[in-house]
Amino acid sequence: MTTRHTAAASAASAAVTVVIEGITLPATFSRLPDALAALWEALRILPLGWAQYEVCQGYFGPEAVGRVEEALARDGRLVMAFVLAGRSHTVTVEPARR
């Protein structure tokens, strides 16, 4: 297993904190798949445009765990911005502070 895959595997099993700025409070989950499921449930009901919906689904939907693990291993956190009702919001996934 390469260092990148080892780091991604650690990211999946480590606690993460997620937040949708201006929409949700930060929430900490013990597992990345649970955090992404919660994010996707919150995001998919927002009145996003088609393109934003597709991007959010790609980053946080059911098939996204591997991509987020890689982003956490590579960059330490994942931040994605979107616009809703003329206001910019960010979605952040990062390791939970101990």
C-alpha positions as CSV (number, residue, x, y, z in Angstrom):
1,M,0.0,0.0,0.0
2,T,1.4,3.4,-0.9
3,T,1.7,6.3,1.4
4,R,-1.2,8.0,-0.3
5,H,-3.5,5.0,0.1
6,T,-2.4,4.6,3.7
7,A,-3.2,8.3,4.4
8,A,-6.5,8.0,2.7
9,A,-7.4,4.9,4.7
10,S,-6.5,6.7,7.9
11,A,-8.7,9.6,6.8
12,A,-11.7,7.3,6.5
13,S,-11.4,6.0,10.0
14,A,-10.6,9.3,11.7
15,A,-13.2,11.7,13.2
16,V,-14.1,14.6,11.0
17,T,-15.9,17.9,11.5
18,V,-18.2,19.2,8.7
19,V,-20.0,22.5,8.3
20,I,-22.1,24.3,5.7
21,E,-21.2,27.9,6.5
22,G,-24.3,30.0,7.1
23,I,-26.6,27.0,7.0
24,T,-25.5,24.4,9.6
25,L,-23.5,24.4,12.7
26,P,-20.2,22.4,12.8
27,A,-20.8,18.7,13.5
28,T,-18.3,16.1,14.3
29,F,-18.6,12.5,13.2
30,S,-16.5,9.5,14.1
31,R,-16.5,8.2,10.5
32,L,-16.1,10.0,7.2
33,P,-18.9,8.1,5.5
34,D,-21.4,9.1,8.2
35,A,-20.2,12.8,7.9
36,L,-20.6,12.8,4.1
37,A,-24.1,11.1,4.3
38,A,-25.2,13.9,6.7
39,L,-23.7,16.6,4.4
40,W,-25.4,15.2,1.4
41,E,-28.8,15.0,3.1
42,A,-28.5,18.7,4.0
43,L,-27.2,19.8,0.6
44,R,-29.6,17.8,-1.6
45,I,-32.7,19.5,-0.2
46,L,-31.3,23.0,-0.9
47,P,-32.7,24.8,-4.0
48,L,-29.4,24.5,-5.9
49,G,-29.1,24.9,-9.6
50,W,-28.5,21.8,-11.7
51,A,-24.7,22.3,-12.0
52,Q,-24.3,23.0,-8.3
53,Y,-26.4,20.0,-7.4
54,E,-24.2,17.8,-9.6
55,V,-21.0,19.1,-8.1
56,C,-22.2,18.7,-4.6
57,Q,-23.3,15.2,-5.3
58,G,-19.9,14.4,-6.8
59,Y,-18.1,15.7,-3.7
60,F,-20.5,14.6,-1.0
61,G,-22.9,12.0,-2.4
62,P,-22.8,8.3,-1.8
63,E,-19.9,7.6,-4.2
64,A,-17.7,10.4,-2.8
65,V,-15.9,8.8,0.1
66,G,-12.7,7.9,-1.9
67,R,-12.4,11.4,-3.4
68,V,-12.8,13.1,0.0
69,E,-10.3,10.7,1.6
70,E,-7.8,11.6,-1.1
71,A,-8.4,15.4,-0.6
72,L,-8.0,15.0,3.2
73,A,-4.8,13.0,2.7
74,R,-3.4,15.5,0.2
75,D,-4.6,18.8,1.5
76,G,-5.6,18.2,5.1
77,R,-9.2,19.4,4.5
78,L,-11.7,19.9,1.7
79,V,-13.4,23.2,1.1
80,M,-16.0,23.8,-1.6
81,A,-18.0,26.9,-2.3
82,F,-21.4,27.4,-3.8
83,V,-23.9,30.2,-4.2
84,L,-27.4,30.1,-2.9
85,A,-29.9,33.0,-3.1
86,G,-27.0,35.3,-4.2
87,R,-24.9,34.5,-1.1
88,S,-21.7,32.4,-1.1
89,H,-21.4,29.5,1.3
90,T,-18.6,27.0,1.9
91,V,-18.8,23.4,2.8
92,T,-15.8,22.3,4.9
93,V,-14.7,18.7,5.8
94,E,-11.6,18.5,8.0
95,P,-10.1,16.3,10.7
96,A,-11.8,16.8,14.1
97,R,-9.8,18.7,16.6
98,R,-8.8,16.6,19.5
